[in-house]
């Protein structure tokens, strides 16, 4: 259930397709971004992730993301994860280390787990 991390790294490298592939194509999806802006429906998600990829198209740095699972709850057809995501951005000779909390909800659809909701906390510097 950490499949969103490689996809998130691709968005940071200006490619939204891997992230969008994780999401349900149904219209009952939602996302609260790190700036606390809500995005609803498939069209809203597509627009958000495409803008995010576009904003990062000029980013000269490299990005690494890893996650720690804090908690997971599972029921028939649904999984909820609570994660601590560690983000390392390398730009020139500088390394910025951030962490953020996220909640992700997945629903089993068509033989796959698909994300239906994500709430990303605002990244803060790791101590």
N, C-alpha and C positions, 0 to 999 in steps of 0.2 A: 504494500500500500504506500510505498514511497516513490511510485512511478512518476509523480509530478516533479521530482527534483531534476532528473535529466531534462525533462520538458521545460522546466523553469529556466535552466541554464541555456537552452536553445532560444528562449524568448530574449534572454539577455544578450544573445548573439544575433538578434534580429530575425528569428525564425519562429513564428507563432504556431505553425502546423503541429508540432509534437504536443504542445499544450492543449490545443483544441481537440486533438485526437483522444485525449483522456476524458473529455467531458461528454456527458449524455447529449444526444442530439434533440432530446425532448425540450419543450419550452419551459419546464418548471425548474430550471437551474438558476442558481444565484451565486454571487461572489461579492464579498466585501473586501476591497483592496486595502493596501497598507495605509492609505490616506483616509480610510473610513468611508469611501464612496461606494454605495451599493450599485451592482449591475445585475439586471434580471433578464431572463429569457436567453435563448440561444443567440439571437441577433445581437443582444447587448454584450454577451461574452465575446463573440467574434470581434465586434468593434473594439472592445477594451484590449484584448490580447494583440490584435493587429496594431493598435496605437502603441502599446507597450513595446512591441518588437520594433516598430518604426523609430521610437524614441531612442532605442538602444543601438540603432544601426550605425551610429557614429562613435560608439563607445570603443576607445582604444584598449581598454584593459581586458584582462582575462578573468574568468569567474569560475569558482568552484563552490559547489553547494553540497552539504551533507546534512542528514537529519537524524535526530534521535527520537524514537517513539517513546512518548511519555505515558500514553494510555490508549487503549483500543477497546471499543465495545462493538460487539457483533450480534446481530439478530438475523432472522431469516430474511435474506435479500438486502440487508443493509450493513454497512460498516462505518463507524465513526472513529477517526484518529485524531489525537492531539499530539502535535509534534513540536520539537524545538529545532529550528532550521538554522544551520551555521553557514554563513555566506562569507566567502573570502574573495575580495576584488584586488587584483594585482594590476597596477597601472604604473608604468615606467619602473622606478625602484621602490615604489610605495606599496604597502599591503594594508588594506583596510579589512578588519575582521568585524562582522556584524552577526547578530543573532535575532531571530524573530520567532514568535509562537504562531502556530496555525492550527486550525481545526478543519478537517476535510471529511465530507460525507460522501460515501459511494453507494450506489445501488447496483444490484446485479441485473444486467439487461443483455439479452441476446448472447449468452455464454461469456460475458465479460463484466468486470467491475468497472462502472463508469462514474466519474465524479458528478455529483449533483449540487454540491455546495462547498464553498471554501471561504474561510475567514482568515485573512492574513493580518497578523499584527505588524505594527510599524517596527522596522529594524532599528536596533540600538547597538552601539559599539560593545563588543565583548570585552570583558575585563580580564 
